[in-house]
Protein backbone atom coordinates (compact mmCIF):
# COMPACT_ATOMS: atom_id res chain seq x y z
CA UNK A 1 0.00 0.00 0.00
CA UNK A 2 2.88 2.36 0.76
CA UNK A 3 4.23 1.96 -2.80
CA UNK A 4 0.80 2.64 -4.34
CA UNK A 5 0.42 5.79 -2.28
CA UNK A 6 3.89 6.95 -3.32
CA UNK A 7 3.35 6.55 -7.07
CA UNK A 8 -0.13 8.08 -6.88
CA UNK A 9 1.28 11.14 -5.10
CA UNK A 10 3.78 11.48 -7.92
CA UNK A 11 0.95 11.44 -10.48
CA UNK A 12 -0.85 14.33 -8.77
CA UNK A 13 2.29 16.31 -7.98
CA UNK A 14 3.69 16.11 -11.50
CA UNK A 15 0.42 16.26 -13.43
CA UNK A 16 1.34 19.63 -15.05
CA UNK A 17 4.57 18.03 -16.27
CA UNK A 18 2.65 15.06 -17.70
CA UNK A 19 0.24 17.41 -19.45
CA UNK A 20 3.06 19.45 -21.02
CA UNK A 21 4.94 16.32 -22.11
CA UNK A 22 1.80 14.83 -23.68
CA UNK A 23 1.09 18.04 -25.61
CA UNK A 24 4.72 18.25 -26.73
CA UNK A 25 4.67 14.65 -27.95
CA UNK A 26 1.44 15.24 -29.89
CA UNK A 27 2.89 18.32 -31.57
CA UNK A 28 6.20 16.61 -32.30
CA UNK A 29 4.47 13.59 -33.87
CA UNK A 30 2.89 15.68 -36.66
CA UNK A 31 5.13 18.74 -36.81
CA UNK A 32 6.55 17.80 -40.22
CA UNK A 33 3.11 17.00 -41.69
CA UNK A 34 1.23 19.54 -43.77
CA UNK A 35 -2.03 18.90 -41.90
CA UNK A 36 -0.34 19.02 -38.49
CA UNK A 37 -2.52 18.18 -35.50
CA UNK A 38 -5.54 17.77 -37.78
CA UNK A 39 -4.34 14.17 -38.06
CA UNK A 40 -5.51 13.68 -34.46
CA UNK A 41 -9.04 13.93 -35.82
CA UNK A 42 -8.44 12.56 -39.32
CA UNK A 43 -6.92 9.25 -38.19
CA UNK A 44 -9.92 8.14 -36.06
CA UNK A 45 -12.30 9.45 -38.74
CA UNK A 46 -10.63 7.30 -41.41
CA UNK A 47 -10.74 4.28 -39.10
CA UNK A 48 -14.47 4.83 -38.63
CA UNK A 49 -14.99 5.11 -42.39
CA UNK A 50 -13.03 1.90 -43.00
CA UNK A 51 -15.01 -0.18 -40.53
CA UNK A 52 -18.25 1.37 -41.76
CA UNK A 53 -17.53 0.23 -45.31
CA UNK A 54 -16.29 -3.25 -44.33
CA UNK A 55 -18.83 -4.21 -41.67
CA UNK A 56 -21.73 -1.87 -42.38
CA UNK A 57 -21.93 -2.38 -46.13
CA UNK A 58 -19.66 -5.34 -46.89
CA UNK A 59 -20.88 -7.84 -44.28
CA UNK A 60 -24.15 -6.09 -43.40
CA UNK A 61 -23.56 -7.01 -39.75
CA UNK A 62 -26.40 -6.64 -37.26
CA UNK A 63 -26.14 -5.18 -33.77
CA UNK A 64 -26.67 -7.64 -30.88
CA UNK A 65 -28.68 -4.95 -29.05
CA UNK A 66 -32.34 -4.67 -30.01
CA UNK A 67 -33.31 -1.42 -31.79
CA UNK A 68 -29.66 -0.25 -31.87
CA UNK A 69 -28.04 0.10 -35.33
CA UNK A 70 -24.75 -1.73 -35.77
CA UNK A 71 -22.57 1.21 -36.80
CA UNK A 72 -22.92 3.41 -33.69
CA UNK A 73 -22.70 0.23 -31.58
CA UNK A 74 -19.48 -0.71 -33.40
CA UNK A 75 -17.85 2.71 -33.40
CA UNK A 76 -18.36 3.45 -29.70
CA UNK A 77 -16.99 0.03 -28.73
CA UNK A 78 -14.15 0.26 -31.22
CA UNK A 79 -13.19 3.74 -29.99
CA UNK A 80 -12.88 2.35 -26.48
CA UNK A 81 -10.83 -0.65 -27.60
CA UNK A 82 -8.42 1.42 -29.71
CA UNK A 83 -7.83 3.80 -26.81
CA UNK A 84 -7.18 0.96 -24.39
CA UNK A 85 -5.05 -1.08 -26.79
CA UNK A 86 -2.92 1.85 -27.99
CA UNK A 87 -2.39 3.15 -24.47
CA UNK A 88 -1.66 -0.35 -23.14
CA UNK A 89 1.13 -0.89 -25.67
CA UNK A 90 2.48 2.66 -25.42
CA UNK A 91 2.78 2.43 -21.63
CA UNK A 92 4.64 -0.87 -21.98
CA UNK A 93 7.67 0.82 -23.56
CA UNK A 94 7.15 4.27 -22.04
CA UNK A 95 10.10 3.96 -19.63
CA UNK A 96 12.53 1.69 -21.50
CA UNK A 97 12.45 3.77 -24.69
CA UNK A 98 13.03 7.07 -22.88
CA UNK A 99 15.24 6.02 -19.99
CA UNK A 100 18.19 8.26 -20.86
CA UNK A 101 16.05 11.37 -21.35
CA UNK A 102 14.13 10.66 -18.15
CA UNK A 103 17.35 10.16 -16.17
CA UNK A 104 18.39 13.76 -16.97
CA UNK A 105 15.02 15.25 -16.02
CA UNK A 106 13.80 16.21 -12.56
CA UNK A 107 10.62 14.19 -12.49
CA UNK A 108 9.90 10.56 -11.53
CA UNK A 109 9.78 7.79 -14.10
CA UNK A 110 6.40 6.67 -12.76
CA UNK A 111 4.59 9.46 -14.64
CA UNK A 112 5.56 8.15 -18.09
CA UNK A 113 2.80 5.50 -18.41
CA UNK A 114 0.09 8.02 -17.53
CA UNK A 115 1.60 10.57 -19.89
CA UNK A 116 1.22 8.14 -22.80
CA UNK A 117 -2.40 7.47 -21.86
CA UNK A 118 -3.18 11.20 -21.73
CA UNK A 119 -1.56 11.58 -25.13
CA UNK A 120 -3.96 9.03 -26.67
CA UNK A 121 -7.06 10.47 -25.04
CA UNK A 122 -7.82 13.06 -27.74
CA UNK A 123 -8.18 10.48 -30.50
CA UNK A 124 -10.53 8.48 -28.26
CA UNK A 125 -12.76 11.50 -27.61
CA UNK A 126 -12.92 12.36 -31.32
CA UNK A 127 -13.88 8.83 -32.31
CA UNK A 128 -16.34 8.50 -29.43
CA UNK A 129 -17.97 11.77 -30.48
CA UNK A 130 -18.42 10.40 -34.02
CA UNK A 131 -20.19 7.35 -32.59
CA UNK A 132 -22.44 9.46 -30.34
CA UNK A 133 -23.40 11.81 -33.19
CA UNK A 134 -24.17 8.79 -35.37
CA UNK A 135 -26.32 7.28 -32.59
CA UNK A 136 -28.30 10.51 -32.36
CA UNK A 137 -28.61 10.62 -36.16
CA UNK A 138 -30.26 7.18 -36.01
CA UNK A 139 -32.73 8.58 -33.51
CA UNK A 140 -31.46 6.92 -30.33
CA UNK A 141 -32.60 8.91 -27.28
CA UNK A 142 -30.32 10.77 -24.87
CA UNK A 143 -30.79 9.33 -21.37
CA UNK A 144 -29.36 9.78 -17.90
CA UNK A 145 -27.46 6.53 -18.39
CA UNK A 146 -25.07 8.42 -20.67
CA UNK A 147 -23.51 9.96 -17.56
CA UNK A 148 -22.01 6.56 -16.78
CA UNK A 149 -19.40 7.14 -19.48
CA UNK A 150 -17.60 9.36 -16.93
CA UNK A 151 -17.24 6.38 -14.59
CA UNK A 152 -15.97 4.09 -17.35
CA UNK A 153 -13.42 6.67 -18.57
CA UNK A 154 -12.19 7.02 -15.00
CA UNK A 155 -12.02 3.21 -14.69
CA UNK A 156 -10.08 3.03 -17.97
CA UNK A 157 -7.49 5.54 -16.74
CA UNK A 158 -7.03 3.70 -13.44
CA UNK A 159 -6.74 0.34 -15.21
CA UNK A 160 -4.32 1.65 -17.83
CA UNK A 161 -2.10 3.17 -15.17
CA UNK A 162 -2.14 -0.03 -13.11
CA UNK A 163 -1.13 -2.23 -16.05
CA UNK A 164 1.11 0.56 -17.40
CA UNK A 165 3.32 0.86 -14.32
CA UNK A 166 3.55 -2.95 -14.19
CA UNK A 167 4.26 -3.44 -17.91
CA UNK A 168 6.73 -0.56 -18.13
CA UNK A 169 8.72 -1.96 -15.21
CA UNK A 170 8.69 -5.57 -16.42
CA UNK A 171 9.76 -4.45 -19.93
CA UNK A 172 12.92 -2.93 -18.42
CA UNK A 173 13.61 -6.17 -16.53
CA UNK A 174 12.63 -8.49 -19.42
CA UNK A 175 13.01 -7.00 -22.89
CA UNK A 176 11.01 -9.78 -24.59
CA UNK A 177 7.96 -8.83 -22.54
CA UNK A 178 6.82 -6.14 -24.99
CA UNK A 179 6.77 -8.62 -27.88
CA UNK A 180 4.84 -11.09 -25.74
CA UNK A 181 2.24 -8.44 -24.95
CA UNK A 182 1.80 -7.56 -28.62
CA UNK A 183 0.92 -11.18 -29.34
CA UNK A 184 -1.41 -11.40 -26.34
CA UNK A 185 -3.25 -8.21 -27.30
CA UNK A 186 -3.95 -9.56 -30.78
CA UNK A 187 -5.80 -12.45 -29.16
CA UNK A 188 -7.58 -10.24 -26.61
CA UNK A 189 -8.94 -8.09 -29.44
CA UNK A 190 -11.16 -10.95 -30.62
CA UNK A 191 -12.56 -11.62 -27.14
CA UNK A 192 -12.93 -7.98 -26.13
CA UNK A 193 -16.34 -7.61 -27.80
CA UNK A 194 -15.10 -4.72 -29.94
CA UNK A 195 -16.47 -6.12 -33.22
CA UNK A 196 -19.16 -8.55 -32.13
CA UNK A 197 -20.99 -9.94 -29.15
CA UNK A 198 -18.99 -12.68 -27.44
CA UNK A 199 -22.12 -14.46 -26.22
CA UNK A 200 -23.67 -14.44 -29.70
CA UNK A 201 -20.57 -15.93 -31.31
CA UNK A 202 -20.13 -18.76 -28.82
CA UNK A 203 -23.85 -19.48 -28.70
CA UNK A 204 -25.86 -21.57 -26.30
CA UNK A 205 -24.14 -24.36 -24.39
CA UNK A 206 -20.95 -22.39 -23.72
CA UNK A 207 -22.20 -20.19 -20.91
CA UNK A 208 -19.18 -20.84 -18.69
CA UNK A 209 -16.74 -19.91 -21.41
CA UNK A 210 -18.71 -16.75 -22.21
CA UNK A 211 -18.89 -15.79 -18.53
CA UNK A 212 -15.13 -16.26 -18.18
CA UNK A 213 -14.41 -14.16 -21.27
CA UNK A 214 -16.78 -11.42 -20.13
CA UNK A 215 -14.92 -11.00 -16.83
CA UNK A 216 -11.72 -9.78 -18.52
CA UNK A 217 -11.10 -6.05 -17.91
CA UNK A 218 -10.94 -5.17 -21.60
CA UNK A 219 -14.42 -6.57 -22.20
CA UNK A 220 -15.67 -4.81 -19.06
CA UNK A 221 -14.55 -1.39 -20.33
CA UNK A 222 -15.63 -1.87 -23.96
CA UNK A 223 -19.07 -3.22 -23.05
CA UNK A 224 -19.39 -0.69 -20.23
CA UNK A 225 -18.96 2.34 -22.48
CA UNK A 226 -21.47 0.81 -24.88
CA UNK A 227 -23.94 0.16 -22.06
CA UNK A 228 -23.65 3.80 -21.00
CA UNK A 229 -25.12 4.84 -24.36
CA UNK A 230 -27.29 1.88 -25.31
CA UNK A 231 -28.12 0.13 -22.05
CA UNK A 232 -30.76 0.69 -19.41
CA UNK A 233 -28.95 -0.30 -16.22
CA UNK A 234 -26.44 1.43 -13.95
CA UNK A 235 -22.89 0.16 -13.61
CA UNK A 236 -23.31 -0.76 -9.93
CA UNK A 237 -26.07 -3.18 -10.91
CA UNK A 238 -23.43 -5.19 -12.79
CA UNK A 239 -21.98 -6.31 -9.47
CA UNK A 240 -19.86 -9.37 -10.21
CA UNK A 241 -17.91 -8.06 -13.27
CA UNK A 242 -17.40 -4.71 -11.51
CA UNK A 243 -15.97 -6.41 -8.44
CA UNK A 244 -13.68 -8.63 -10.56
CA UNK A 245 -12.46 -5.60 -12.52
CA UNK A 246 -11.52 -3.52 -9.48
CA UNK A 247 -9.94 -6.44 -7.59
CA UNK A 248 -7.81 -7.25 -10.64
CA UNK A 249 -6.87 -3.60 -11.19
CA UNK A 250 -5.93 -3.09 -7.55
CA UNK A 251 -3.85 -6.29 -7.54
CA UNK A 252 -1.91 -5.28 -10.66
CA UNK A 253 -1.34 -1.77 -9.31
CA UNK A 254 -0.09 -3.17 -6.00
CA UNK A 255 2.38 -5.48 -7.75
CA UNK A 256 3.41 -2.93 -10.37
CA UNK A 257 4.01 -0.18 -7.80
CA UNK A 258 6.09 -2.52 -5.66
CA UNK A 259 8.28 -3.62 -8.58
CA UNK A 260 8.66 -0.07 -9.85
CA UNK A 261 9.80 1.36 -6.51
CA UNK A 262 12.11 -1.60 -5.91
CA UNK A 263 13.92 -1.49 -9.26
CA UNK A 264 13.67 2.06 -10.62
CA UNK A 265 17.02 3.09 -9.16
CA UNK A 266 18.60 0.44 -11.43
CA UNK A 267 16.62 1.13 -14.61
CA UNK A 268 19.47 2.97 -16.38
CA UNK A 269 21.89 0.11 -15.64
CA UNK A 270 19.40 -2.55 -16.73
CA UNK A 271 18.69 -0.84 -20.05
C-alpha positions in Angstrom: 0.0 0.0 0.0 2.9 2.4 0.8 4.2 2.0 -2.8 0.8 2.6 -4.3 0.4 5.8 -2.3 3.9 6.9 -3.3 3.4 6.5 -7.1 -0.1 8.1 -6.9 1.3 11.1 -5.1 3.8 11.5 -7.9 0.9 11.4 -10.5 -0.8 14.3 -8.8 2.3 16.3 -8.0 3.7 16.1 -11.5 0.4 16.3 -13.4 1.3 19.6 -15.0 4.6 18.0 -16.3 2.7 15.1 -17.7 0.2 17.4 -19.5 3.1 19.5 -21.0 4.9 16.3 -22.1 1.8 14.8 -23.7 1.1 18.0 -25.6 4.7 18.3 -26.7 4.7 14.6 -27.9 1.4 15.2 -29.9 2.9 18.3 -31.6 6.2 16.6 -32.3 4.5 13.6 -33.9 2.9 15.7 -36.7 5.1 18.7 -36.8 6.6 17.8 -40.2 3.1 17.0 -41.7 1.2 19.5 -43.8 -2.0 18.9 -41.9 -0.3 19.0 -38.5 -2.5 18.2 -35.5 -5.5 17.8 -37.8 -4.3 14.2 -38.1 -5.5 13.7 -34.5 -9.0 13.9 -35.8 -8.4 12.6 -39.3 -6.9 9.2 -38.2 -9.9 8.1 -36.1 -12.3 9.5 -38.7 -10.6 7.3 -41.4 -10.7 4.3 -39.1 -14.5 4.8 -38.6 -15.0 5.1 -42.4 -13.0 1.9 -43.0 -15.0 -0.2 -40.5 -18.3 1.4 -41.8 -17.5 0.2 -45.3 -16.3 -3.3 -44.3 -18.8 -4.2 -41.7 -21.7 -1.9 -42.4 -21.9 -2.4 -46.1 -19.7 -5.3 -46.9 -20.9 -7.8 -44.3 -24.2 -6.1 -43.4 -23.6 -7.0 -39.8 -26.4 -6.6 -37.3 -26.1 -5.2 -33.8 -26.7 -7.6 -30.9 -28.7 -5.0 -29.0 -32.3 -4.7 -30.0 -33.3 -1.4 -31.8 -29.7 -0.3 -31.9 -28.0 0.1 -35.3 -24.8 -1.7 -35.8 -22.6 1.2 -36.8 -22.9 3.4 -33.7 -22.7 0.2 -31.6 -19.5 -0.7 -33.4 -17.9 2.7 -33.4 -18.4 3.4 -29.7 -17.0 0.0 -28.7 -14.1 0.3 -31.2 -13.2 3.7 -30.0 -12.9 2.4 -26.5 -10.8 -0.7 -27.6 -8.4 1.4 -29.7 -7.8 3.8 -26.8 -7.2 1.0 -24.4 -5.1 -1.1 -26.8 -2.9 1.8 -28.0 -2.4 3.2 -24.5 -1.7 -0.4 -23.1 1.1 -0.9 -25.7 2.5 2.7 -25.4 2.8 2.4 -21.6 4.6 -0.9 -22.0 7.7 0.8 -23.6 7.1 4.3 -22.0 10.1 4.0 -19.6 12.5 1.7 -21.5 12.4 3.8 -24.7 13.0 7.1 -22.9 15.2 6.0 -20.0 18.2 8.3 -20.9 16.0 11.4 -21.4 14.1 10.7 -18.1 17.3 10.2 -16.2 18.4 13.8 -17.0 15.0 15.3 -16.0 13.8 16.2 -12.6 10.6 14.2 -12.5 9.9 10.6 -11.5 9.8 7.8 -14.1 6.4 6.7 -12.8 4.6 9.5 -14.6 5.6 8.1 -18.1 2.8 5.5 -18.4 0.1 8.0 -17.5 1.6 10.6 -19.9 1.2 8.1 -22.8 -2.4 7.5 -21.9 -3.2 11.2 -21.7 -1.6 11.6 -25.1 -4.0 9.0 -26.7 -7.1 10.5 -25.0 -7.8 13.1 -27.7 -8.2 10.5 -30.5 -10.5 8.5 -28.3 -12.8 11.5 -27.6 -12.9 12.4 -31.3 -13.9 8.8 -32.3 -16.3 8.5 -29.4 -18.0 11.8 -30.5 -18.4 10.4 -34.0 -20.2 7.3 -32.6 -22.4 9.5 -30.3 -23.4 11.8 -33.2 -24.2 8.8 -35.4 -26.3 7.3 -32.6 -28.3 10.5 -32.4 -28.6 10.6 -36.2 -30.3 7.2 -36.0 -32.7 8.6 -33.5 -31.5 6.9 -30.3 -32.6 8.9 -27.3 -30.3 10.8 -24.9 -30.8 9.3 -21.4 -29.4 9.8 -17.9 -27.5 6.5 -18.4 -25.1 8.4 -20.7 -23.5 10.0 -17.6 -22.0 6.6 -16.8 -19.4 7.1 -19.5 -17.6 9.4 -16.9 -17.2 6.4 -14.6 -16.0 4.1 -17.4 -13.4 6.7 -18.6 -12.2 7.0 -15.0 -12.0 3.2 -14.7 -10.1 3.0 -18.0 -7.5 5.5 -16.7 -7.0 3.7 -13.4 -6.7 0.3 -15.2 -4.3 1.7 -17.8 -2.1 3.2 -15.2 -2.1 0.0 -13.1 -1.1 -2.2 -16.1 1.1 0.6 -17.4 3.3 0.9 -14.3 3.5 -2.9 -14.2 4.3 -3.4 -17.9 6.7 -0.6 -18.1 8.7 -2.0 -15.2 8.7 -5.6 -16.4 9.8 -4.4 -19.9 12.9 -2.9 -18.4 13.6 -6.2 -16.5 12.6 -8.5 -19.4 13.0 -7.0 -22.9 11.0 -9.8 -24.6 8.0 -8.8 -22.5 6.8 -6.1 -25.0 6.8 -8.6 -27.9 4.8 -11.1 -25.7 2.2 -8.4 -24.9 1.8 -7.6 -28.6 0.9 -11.2 -29.3 -1.4 -11.4 -26.3 -3.3 -8.2 -27.3 -4.0 -9.6 -30.8 -5.8 -12.5 -29.2 -7.6 -10.2 -26.6 -8.9 -8.1 -29.4 -11.2 -10.9 -30.6 -12.6 -11.6 -27.1 -12.9 -8.0 -26.1 -16.3 -7.6 -27.8 -15.1 -4.7 -29.9 -16.5 -6.1 -33.2 -19.2 -8.5 -32.1 -21.0 -9.9 -29.1 -19.0 -12.7 -27.4 -22.1 -14.5 -26.2 -23.7 -14.4 -29.7 -20.6 -15.9 -31.3 -20.1 -18.8 -28.8 -23.8 -19.5 -28.7 -25.9 -21.6 -26.3 -24.1 -24.4 -24.4 -21.0 -22.4 -23.7 -22.2 -20.2 -20.9 -19.2 -20.8 -18.7 -16.7 -19.9 -21.4 -18.7 -16.7 -22.2 -18.9 -15.8 -18.5 -15.1 -16.3 -18.2 -14.4 -14.2 -21.3 -16.8 -11.4 -20.1 -14.9 -11.0 -16.8 -11.7 -9.8 -18.5 -11.1 -6.0 -17.9 -10.9 -5.2 -21.6 -14.4 -6.6 -22.2 -15.7 -4.8 -19.1 -14.5 -1.4 -20.3 -15.6 -1.9 -24.0 -19.1 -3.2 -23.0 -19.4 -0.7 -20.2 -19.0 2.3 -22.5 -21.5 0.8 -24.9 -23.9 0.2 -22.1 -23.6 3.8 -21.0 -25.1 4.8 -24.4 -27.3 1.9 -25.3 -28.1 0.1 -22.0 -30.8 0.7 -19.4 -28.9 -0.3 -16.2 -26.4 1.4 -13.9 -22.9 0.2 -13.6 -23.3 -0.8 -9.9 -26.1 -3.2 -10.9 -23.4 -5.2 -12.8 -22.0 -6.3 -9.5 -19.9 -9.4 -10.2 -17.9 -8.1 -13.3 -17.4 -4.7 -11.5 -16.0 -6.4 -8.4 -13.7 -8.6 -10.6 -12.5 -5.6 -12.5 -11.5 -3.5 -9.5 -9.9 -6.4 -7.6 -7.8 -7.2 -10.6 -6.9 -3.6 -11.2 -5.9 -3.1 -7.5 -3.9 -6.3 -7.5 -1.9 -5.3 -10.7 -1.3 -1.8 -9.3 -0.1 -3.2 -6.0 2.4 -5.5 -7.7 3.4 -2.9 -10.4 4.0 -0.2 -7.8 6.1 -2.5 -5.7 8.3 -3.6 -8.6 8.7 -0.1 -9.9 9.8 1.4 -6.5 12.1 -1.6 -5.9 13.9 -1.5 -9.3 13.7 2.1 -10.6 17.0 3.1 -9.2 18.6 0.4 -11.4 16.6 1.1 -14.6 19.5 3.0 -16.4 21.9 0.1 -15.6 19.4 -2.5 -16.7 18.7 -0.8 -20.0 
